[in-house]
Amino acid sequence: MADRESFDVFYEKTMPALFRALLVVAGDRELAADATAEALTRAWQQWGRLRNPRAWALTVAHNHLRAWYQRVGNREMLTGVFDDDLEVTAEALVAAAPGAAEVDPDLLKAVADLPTRQRAVVASRYLLGLRPWEVADALGIDRRTESEHHRRAMKALRERIADWEGDAL
């Protein structure tokens, strides 16, 4: 029973953040929800054997997304940005993932405009709370590569924020 209780705690803490991170990566609410469910179901099946369940769940979720895109004929994870007509609103995020209200919708949109790997690194670090080495392992990339994607993403986001501040003047 203790295993079930510890998994329940893990689930409550991880599910909203994992969903938000996958939503930013995939740009599709249903696909993010499906990947989240797959990852957490498989985490429960492996629960007694996992050393780092958050990173493991992210790896499973990313593999699920990758497999989905390969099935539909797109070898890239996602190359575009959020479309204006995509039904992802701040209200929908809050309804689907408690705590999403803490994420600024403009910032979420700016992250969504990043290239795929940068978006995945930022979402994994800041929405899921993984450490850099955990992100690298989960995404199957070298730790230096993860660091470079993070550096480029932060530079792009700083420039975007500077543009916003310039527009506000």
Contact map, one row per residue, 1 for C-alpha under 8 A:
1111100000000000000000000000000000000000000000000000000000000000000000000000000000000000000000000000000000000000000000000000000000000000000000000000000000000000000000000
1111110000000000000000000000000000000000000000000000000000000000000000000000000000000000000000000000000000000000000000000000000000000000000000000000000000000000000000000
1111111000000000000000000000000000000000000000110000000000000000000000000000000000000000000000000000000000000000000000000000000000000000000000000000000000000000000000000
1111111100000000000000000000000000000000000000000000000000000000000000000000000000000000000000000000000000000000000000000000000000000000000000000000000000000000000000000
1111111110000000000000000000000000000000000000000000000000000000000000000000000000000000000000000000000000000000000000000000000000000000000000000000000000000000000000000
0111111111000000000000000000000000000000000000000000000000000000000000000000000000000000000000000000000000000000000000000000000000000000000000000000000000000000000000000
0011111111100000000000000000000000000000000100100000000000000000000000000000000000000000000000000000000000000000000000000000000000000000000000000000000000000000000000000
0001111111110000000000000000000000000000000000000000000000000000000000000000000000000000000000000000000000000000000000000000000000000000000000000000000000000000000000000
0000111111111000000000000000000000000000000000000000000000000000000000000000000000000000000000000000000000000000000000000000000000000000000000000000000000000000000000000
0000011111111100000000000000000000000000000000000000000000000000000000000000000000000000000000000000000000000000000000000000000000000000000000000000000000000000000000000
0000001111111110000000000000000000000001000000000000000000000000000000000000000000000000000000000000000000000000000000000000000000000000000000000000000000000000000000000
0000000111111111000000000000000000000000000000000000000000000000000000000000000000000000000000000000000000000000000000000000000000000000000000000000000000000000000000000
0000000011111111100000000000000000000000000000000000000000000000000000000000000000000000000000000000000000000000000000000000000000000000000000000000000000000000000000000
0000000001111111110000000000000000000000000000000000010000000000000000000000000000000000000000000000000000000000000000000000000100000000000000000000000000000000000000000
0000000000111111111000000000000000010001000000000000000000000000000000000000000000000000000000001000000000000000000000000000000000000000000000000000000000000000000000000
0000000000011111111100000000000000000000000000000000000000000000000000000000000000000000000000011111000000000000000000000000000000000000000000000000000000000000000000000
0000000000001111111110000000000000000000000000000000000000000000000000000000000000000000000000001000000000000000000000000000001100000000000000000000000000000000000000000
0000000000000111111111000000000000010000000000000000000001000000000000000000000000000000000000000000000000000000000000000000001100000000000000000000000000000000000000000
0000000000000011111111100000000110010000000000000000000000000000000000000000000000000000000000001000000000000000000000000000000000000000000000000000000000000000000000000
0000000000000001111111110000000100000000000000000000000000000000000000000000000000000000000010001001000000000000000000000010001100000000000000000000000000000000000000000
0000000000000000111111111000000000000000000000000000000000000000000000000000000000000000000000000000000000000000000000010011001100000000000000000000000000000000000000000
0000000000000000011111111110000100110000000000000000000000001100000000000000000000000000000000000000000000000000000000010010000000000000000000000000000000000000000000000
0000000000000000001111111111101110000000000000000000000000000000000000000000000000000000000000000000000000000000000000000000000000000000000000000000000000000000000000000
0000000000000000000111111110000000000000000000000000000000000000000000000000000000000000000000000000000000010011000000110010000000000000000000000000000000000000000000000
0000000000000000000011111110000000000000000000000000000000000000000000000000010000000000000000000000000000000001000100110010000000000000000000000000000000000000000000000
0000000000000000000001111111101100000000000000000000000000000000100000000000110000000000000000000000000000000000000000000000000000000000000000000000000000000000000000000
0000000000000000000001111111100100000000000000000000000000000000000000000000010011000000000000000000000000000001000000000000000000000000000000000000000000000000000000000
0000000000000000000000100111111100000000000000000000000000000000000000000000000000000101000000000000000000000000000000000000000000000000000000000000000000000000000000000
0000000000000000000000100111111110000000000000000000000000000000000000000000000000000011000000000000000000000000000000000000000000000000000000000000000000000000000000000
0000000000000000000000000001111111000000000000000000000000000000000000000000000000000000000000000000000000000000000000000000000000000000000000000000000000000000000000000
0000000000000000000000100101111111100000000000000000000000000000100000000000000000000000000000000000000000000000000000000000000000000000000000000000000000000000000000000
0000000000000000001101100111111111110000000000000000000000000000000000000000000000000000000000000000000000000000000000000000000000000000000000000000000000000000000000000
0000000000000000001000100000111111111000000000000000000000000000000000000000000000000000000000000000000000000000000000000000000000000000000000000000000000000000000000000
0000000000000000000000000000011111111100000000000000000000000000000000000000000000000000000000000000000000000000000000000000000000000000000000000000000000000000000000000
0000000000000000000001000000001111111110000000000000000000011101100000000000000000000000000000000000000000000000000000000000000000000000000000000000000000000000000000000
0000000000000010011001000000000111111111000000000000000000001000000000000000000000000000000000000000000000000000000000000000000000000000000000000000000000000000000000000
0000000000000000000000000000000011111111100000000000000000000000000000000000000000000000000000000000000000000000000000000000000000000000000000000000000000000000000000000
0000000000000000000000000000000001111111110000000000000000011001000000000000000000000000000000000000000000000000000000000000000000000000000000000000000000000000000000000
0000000000000000000000000000000000111111111000000000000011011000000000000000000000000000000000000000000000000000000000000000000000000000000000000000000000000000000000000
0000000000100010000000000000000000011111111100000000000010000000000000000000000000000000000000000000000000000000000000000000000000000000000000000000000000000000000000000
0000000000000000000000000000000000001111111110000000000000000000000000000000000000000000000000000000000000000000000000000000000000000000000000000000000000000000000000000
0000000000000000000000000000000000000111111111000000000010010000000000000000000000000000000000000000000000000000000000000000000000000000000000000000000000000000000000000
0000000000000000000000000000000000000011111111100100100110000000000000000000000000000000000000000000000000000000000000000000000000000000000000000000000000000000000000000
0000001000000000000000000000000000000001111111100000000000000000000000000000000000000000000000000000000000000000000000000000000000000000000000000000000000000000000000000
0000000000000000000000000000000000000000111111100000000000000000000000000000000000000000000000000000000000000000000000000000000000000000000000000000000000000000000000000
0000000000000000000000000000000000000000011111111100000000000000000000000000000000000000000000000000000000000000000000000000000000000000000000000000000000000000000000000
0010001000000000000000000000000000000000001111111100100000000000000000000000000000000000000000000000000000000000000000000000000000000000000000000000000000000000000000000
0010000000000000000000000000000000000000000001111100000000000000000000000000000000000000000000000000000000000000000000000000000000000000000000000000000000000000000000000
0000000000000000000000000000000000000000000001111110000000000000000000000000000000000000000000000000000000000000000000000000000000000000000000000000000000000000000000000
0000000000000000000000000000000000000000001001111111100100000000000000000000000000000000000000000000000000000000000000000000000000000000000000000000000000000000000000000
0000000000000000000000000000000000000000000000001111100000000000000000000000000000000000000000000000000000000000000000000000000000000000000000000000000000000000000000000
0000000000000000000000000000000000000000000000000111111100000000000000000000000000000000000000000000000000000000000000000000000000000000000000000000000000000000000000000
0000000000000000000000000000000000000000001000100111111110000000000000000000000000000000000000000000000000000000000000000000000000000000000000000000000000000000000000000
0000000000000100000000000000000000000000000000000001111111000000000000000000000000000000000000000000000000000000000000000000000001000000000000000000000000000000000000000
0000000000000000000000000000000000000000000000000001111111100000000000000000000000000000000000000000000000000000000000000000000001000110110000000000000000000000000000000
0000000000000000000000000000000000000000001000000101111111110000000000000000000000000000000000000000000000000000000000000000000000000000010000000000000000000000000000000
0000000000000000000000000000000000000011011000000000111111111000000000000000000000000000000000000000000000000000000000000000000000000000000000000000000000000000000000000
0000000000000000010000000000000000000010000000000000011111111100000000000000000000000000000000000000000000000000000000000001000000000000010000000000000000000000000000000
0000000000000000000000000000000000000000000000000000001111111110000000000000000000000000000000000000000000000000000000000000000000000000111000000000000000000000000000000
0000000000000000000000000000000000100110010000000000000111111111000000000000000000000000000000000000000000000000000000000000000000000000000000000000000000000000000000000
0000000000000000000001000000000000110110000000000000000011111111100000000000000000000000000000000000000000000000000000000000000000000000000000000000000000000000000000000
0000000000000000000001000000000000100000000000000000000001111111110000000000000000000000000000000000000000000000000000000000000000000000011000000000000000000000000000000
0000000000000000000000000000000000000000000000000000000000111111111000000000000000000000000000000000000000000000000000000000000000000000000000000000000000000000000000000
0000000000000000000000000000000000100100000000000000000000011111111100000000000000000000000000000000000000000000000000000000000000000000000000000000000000000000000000000
0000000000000000000000000100001000100000000000000000000000001111111110000000100000000000000000000000000000000000000000000000000000000000000000000000000000000000000000000
0000000000000000000000000000000000000000000000000000000000000111111111000011100000000000000000000000000000000000000000000000000000000000000000000000000000000000000000000
0000000000000000000000000000000000000000000000000000000000000011111111100000000000000000000000000000000000000000000000000000000000000000000000000000000000000000000000000
0000000000000000000000000000000000000000000000000000000000000001111111110000000000000000000000000000000000000000000000000000000000000000000000000000000000000000000000000
0000000000000000000000000000000000000000000000000000000000000000111111111111100000000000000000000000000000000000000000000000000000000000000000000000000000000000000000000
0000000000000000000000000000000000000000000000000000000000000000011111111110000000000000000000000000000000000000000000000000000000000000000000000000000000000000000000000
0000000000000000000000000000000000000000000000000000000000000000001111111100000000000000000000000000000000000000000000000000000000000000000000000000000000000000000000000
0000000000000000000000000000000000000000000000000000000000000000000111111100000000000000000000000000000000000000000000000000000000000000000000000000000000000000000000000
0000000000000000000000000000000000000000000000000000000000000000000011111110000000000000000000000000000000000000000000000000000000000000000000000000000000000000000000000
0000000000000000000000000000000000000000000000000000000000000000000011111111100000000000000000000000000000000000000000000000000000000000000000000000000000000000000000000
0000000000000000000000000000000000000000000000000000000000000000010011001111100000000000000000000000000000000000000000000000000000000000000000000000000000000000000000000
0000000000000000000000000000000000000000000000000000000000000000010010000111111000000000000000000000000000000000000000000000000000000000000000000000000000000000000000000
0000000000000000000000000100000000000000000000000000000000000000110010000111111000000000000000000000000000000000000100000000000000000000000000000000000000000000000000000
0000000000000000000000001110000000000000000000000000000000000000000000000001111100000000000000000000000000000000000100000000000000000000000000000000000000000000000000000
0000000000000000000000000000000000000000000000000000000000000000000000000001111110000000000000000000000000000000001100000000000000000000000000000000000000000000000000000
0000000000000000000000000000000000000000000000000000000000000000000000000000011111000000000000000000000000000000100000000000000000000000000000000000000000000000000000000
0000000000000000000000000010000000000000000000000000000000000000000000000000001111100000000000000000000000000001110000000000000000000000000000000000000000000000000000000
0000000000000000000000000010000000000000000000000000000000000000000000000000000111110100000000000000000000001001100000000000000000000000000000000000000000000000000000000
0000000000000000000000000000000000000000000000000000000000000000000000000000000011111100000000000000000000000000000000000000000000000000000000000000000000000000000000000
0000000000000000000000000000000000000000000000000000000000000000000000000000000001111100000000000000000000000000000000000000000000000000000000000000000000000000000000000
0000000000000000000000000000000000000000000000000000000000000000000000000000000000111110000000000000000000000000000000000000000000000000000000000000000000000000000000000
0000000000000000000000000001000000000000000000000000000000000000000000000000000001111111000000000000000000000000000000000000000000000000000000000000000000000000000000000
0000000000000000000000000000100000000000000000000000000000000000000000000000000000001111100100000000000000000000000000000000000000000000000000000000000000000000000000000
0000000000000000000000000001100000000000000000000000000000000000000000000000000000000111110110000000000000000000000000000000000000000000000000000000000000000000000000000
0000000000000000000000000000000000000000000000000000000000000000000000000000000000000011111110000000000010000000000000000000000000000000000000000000000000000000000000000
0000000000000000000000000000000000000000000000000000000000000000000000000000000000000001111111000001100010000000000000000000000000000000000000000000000000000000000000000
0000000000000000000000000000000000000000000000000000000000000000000000000000000000000000111111100000000000000000000000000000000000000000000000000000000000000000000000000
0000000000000000000000000000000000000000000000000000000000000000000000000000000000000011111111110000000000000000000000000000000000000000000000000000000000000000000000000
0000000000000000000100000000000000000000000000000000000000000000000000000000000000000001111111111101100000000000000000000000000000000000000000000000000000000000000000000
0000000000000000000000000000000000000000000000000000000000000000000000000000000000000000011111111111100000000000000000000000000000000000000000000000000000000000000000000
0000000000000000000000000000000000000000000000000000000000000000000000000000000000000000001111111100000000000000000000000000000000000000000000000000000000000000000000000
0000000000000001000000000000000000000000000000000000000000000000000000000000000000000000000111111100000000000000000000000000000000000000000000000000000000000000000000000
0000000000000011101100000000000000000000000000000000000000000000000000000000000000000000000011111111000000000000000000000000000000000000000000000000000000000000000000000
0000000000000001000000000000000000000000000000000000000000000000000000000000000000000000000011111111100000000000000000000000000000000000000000000000000000000000000000000
0000000000000001000000000000000000000000000000000000000000000000000000000000000000000000000001001111110000000000000000000000000000000000000000000000000000000000000000000
0000000000000001000100000000000000000000000000000000000000000000000000000000000000000000010011001111111000000000000000000000000000000000000000000000000000000000000000000
0000000000000000000000000000000000000000000000000000000000000000000000000000000000000000010011000111111100000000000000000000000000000000000000000000000000000000000000000
0000000000000000000000000000000000000000000000000000000000000000000000000000000000000000000000000011111100000000000000000000000000000000000000000000000000000000000000000
0000000000000000000000000000000000000000000000000000000000000000000000000000000000000000000000000001111110110000000000000000000000000000000000000000000000000000000000000
0000000000000000000000000000000000000000000000000000000000000000000000000000000000000000000000000000111111110000000000000000000000000000000000000000000000000000000000000
0000000000000000000000000000000000000000000000000000000000000000000000000000000000000000110000000000001111111000000000000000000000000000000000000000000000000000000000000
0000000000000000000000000000000000000000000000000000000000000000000000000000000000000000000000000000000111111100000000000000000000000000000000000000000000000000000000000
0000000000000000000000000000000000000000000000000000000000000000000000000000000000000000000000000000001111111110000000000000000000000000000000000000000000000000000000000
0000000000000000000000010000000000000000000000000000000000000000000000000000000000000000000000000000001111111111000000000000000000000000000000000000000000000000000000000
0000000000000000000000000000000000000000000000000000000000000000000000000000000001000000000000000000000011111111100000000000000000000000000000000000000000000000000000000
0000000000000000000000000000000000000000000000000000000000000000000000000000000000000000000000000000000001111111110000000000000000000000000000000000000000001001000000000
0000000000000000000000010000000000000000000000000000000000000000000000000000000000000000000000000000000000111111110000100110000000000000000000000000000000001000000000000
0000000000000000000000011010000000000000000000000000000000000000000000000000000011000000000000000000000000011111110000100000000000000000000000000000000000000000000000000
0000000000000000000000000000000000000000000000000000000000000000000000000000000111000000000000000000000000001111111000100000000000000000000000000000000000000000000000000
0000000000000000000000000000000000000000000000000000000000000000000000000000000010000000000000000000000000000111111101100000000000000000000000000000000010010000000000000
0000000000000000000000000000000000000000000000000000000000000000000000000000001000000000000000000000000000000000111111100000000000000000000000000000000000000000000000000
0000000000000000000000001000000000000000000000000000000000000000000000000000111000000000000000000000000000000000011111110000000000000000000000000000000000000000000000000
0000000000000000000000000000000000000000000000000000000000000000000000000000000000000000000000000000000000000000001111111000000000000000000000000000100000000000000000000
0000000000000000000000000000000000000000000000000000000000000000000000000000000000000000000000000000000000000000011111111100000000000000000000000000110110000000000000000
0000000000000000000000011000000000000000000000000000000000000000000000000000000000000000000000000000000000000011111111111110000000000000000000000000000010000000000000000
0000000000000000000011011000000000000000000000000000000000000000000000000000000000000000000000000000000000000000000111111111000000000000000000000000000000000000000000000
0000000000000000000000000000000000000000000000000000000000000000000000000000000000000000000000000000000000000000000011111111100000000010000000000100110000000000000000000
0000000000000000000000000000000000000000000000000000000000000000000000000000000000000000000000000000000000000010000001111111111000000000000000000000010010000000000000000
0000000000000000000111011000000000000000000000000000000000000000000000000000000000000000000000000000000000000010000000111111111100000000000000000000000000000000000000000
0000000000000000000010000000000000000000000000000000000001000000000000000000000000000000000000000000000000000000000000011111111111000010000000000000000000000000000000000
0000000000000000000000000000000000000000000000000000000000000000000000000000000000000000000000000000000000000000000000001111111111110010000000000000000000000000000000000
0000000000000000000000000000000000000000000000000000000000000000000000000000000000000000000000000000000000000000000000000111111111000000000000000000000000000000000000000
0000000000000000110110000000000000000000000000000000000000000000000000000000000000000000000000000000000000000000000000000111111110000000000000000000000000000000000000000
0000000000000100110110000000000000000000000000000000000000000000000000000000000000000000000000000000000000000000000000000011111111000000000000000000000000000000000000000
0000000000000000000000000000000000000000000000000000000000000000000000000000000000000000000000000000000000000000000000000001111111100000000000000000000000000000000000000
0000000000000000000000000000000000000000000000000000011000000000000000000000000000000000000000000000000000000000000000000001110111110110000000000000000000000000000000000
0000000000000000000000000000000000000000000000000000000000000000000000000000000000000000000000000000000000000000000000000000100011111110000000000000000000000000000000000
0000000000000000000000000000000000000000000000000000000000000000000000000000000000000000000000000000000000000000000000000000100001111111000000100110000000000000000000000
0000000000000000000000000000000000000000000000000000000000000000000000000000000000000000000000000000000000000000000000000000000000111111100000100000000000000000000000000
0000000000000000000000000000000000000000000000000000001000000000000000000000000000000000000000000000000000000000000000000000000001111111110000000000000000000000000000000
0000000000000000000000000000000000000000000000000000001000000000000000000000000000000000000000000000000000000000000000001001100001111111111000000100000000000000000000000
0000000000000000000000000000000000000000000000000000000000000000000000000000000000000000000000000000000000000000000000000000000000011111111111101100000000000000000000000
0000000000000000000000000000000000000000000000000000001000100000000000000000000000000000000000000000000000000000000000000000000000001111111111100000000000000000000000000
0000000000000000000000000000000000000000000000000000001101100100000000000000000000000000000000000000000000000000000000000000000000000111111110000000000000000000000000000
0000000000000000000000000000000000000000000000000000000000100100000000000000000000000000000000000000000000000000000000000000000000000011111110000000000000000000000000000
0000000000000000000000000000000000000000000000000000000000000000000000000000000000000000000000000000000000000000000000000000000000000001111111000000000000000000000000000
0000000000000000000000000000000000000000000000000000000000000000000000000000000000000000000000000000000000000000000000000000000000000001111111101100000000000000000000000
0000000000000000000000000000000000000000000000000000000000000000000000000000000000000000000000000000000000000000000000000000000000000001100111111100000000000000000000000
0000000000000000000000000000000000000000000000000000000000000000000000000000000000000000000000000000000000000000000000000000000000011001100011111110000000000000000000000
0000000000000000000000000000000000000000000000000000000000000000000000000000000000000000000000000000000000000000000000000000000000000000000001111111000000000000000000000
0000000000000000000000000000000000000000000000000000000000000000000000000000000000000000000000000000000000000000000000000000000000000001000011111111100000000000000000000
0000000000000000000000000000000000000000000000000000000000000000000000000000000000000000000000000000000000000000000000001000000000010011000011111111110000000000000000000
0000000000000000000000000000000000000000000000000000000000000000000000000000000000000000000000000000000000000000000000000000000000010000000000111111111000000000000000000
0000000000000000000000000000000000000000000000000000000000000000000000000000000000000000000000000000000000000000000000000000000000000000000000011111111100000000000000000
0000000000000000000000000000000000000000000000000000000000000000000000000000000000000000000000000000000000000000000011001000000000000000000000001111111110000000000000000
0000000000000000000000000000000000000000000000000000000000000000000000000000000000000000000000000000000000000000000001001100000000000000000000000111111111000000000000000
0000000000000000000000000000000000000000000000000000000000000000000000000000000000000000000000000000000000000000000000000000000000000000000000000011111111100000000000000
0000000000000000000000000000000000000000000000000000000000000000000000000000000000000000000000000000000000000000000001000000000000000000000000000001111111110000000000000
0000000000000000000000000000000000000000000000000000000000000000000000000000000000000000000000000000000000000000010001100100000000000000000000000000111111111000000000000
0000000000000000000000000000000000000000000000000000000000000000000000000000000000000000000000000000000000000000000000000000000000000000000000000000011111111100000000000
0000000000000000000000000000000000000000000000000000000000000000000000000000000000000000000000000000000000000000000000000000000000000000000000000000001111111110000000000
0000000000000000000000000000000000000000000000000000000000000000000000000000000000000000000000000000000000000000010000000000000000000000000000000000000111111111000000000
0000000000000000000000000000000000000000000000000000000000000000000000000000000000000000000000000000000000000110000000000000000000000000000000000000000011111111100000000
0000000000000000000000000000000000000000000000000000000000000000000000000000000000000000000000000000000000000000000000000000000000000000000000000000000001111111110000000
0000000000000000000000000000000000000000000000000000000000000000000000000000000000000000000000000000000000000000000000000000000000000000000000000000000000111111111000000
0000000000000000000000000000000000000000000000000000000000000000000000000000000000000000000000000000000000000100000000000000000000000000000000000000000000011111111100000
0000000000000000000000000000000000000000000000000000000000000000000000000000000000000000000000000000000000000000000000000000000000000000000000000000000000001111111110000
0000000000000000000000000000000000000000000000000000000000000000000000000000000000000000000000000000000000000000000000000000000000000000000000000000000000000111111111000
0000000000000000000000000000000000000000000000000000000000000000000000000000000000000000000000000000000000000000000000000000000000000000000000000000000000000011111111100
0000000000000000000000000000000000000000000000000000000000000000000000000000000000000000000000000000000000000000000000000000000000000000000000000000000000000001111111110
0000000000000000000000000000000000000000000000000000000000000000000000000000000000000000000000000000000000000000000000000000000000000000000000000000000000000000111111111
0000000000000000000000000000000000000000000000000000000000000000000000000000000000000000000000000000000000000000000000000000000000000000000000000000000000000000011111111
0000000000000000000000000000000000000000000000000000000000000000000000000000000000000000000000000000000000000000000000000000000000000000000000000000000000000000001111111
0000000000000000000000000000000000000000000000000000000000000000000000000000000000000000000000000000000000000000000000000000000000000000000000000000000000000000000111111
0000000000000000000000000000000000000000000000000000000000000000000000000000000000000000000000000000000000000000000000000000000000000000000000000000000000000000000011111
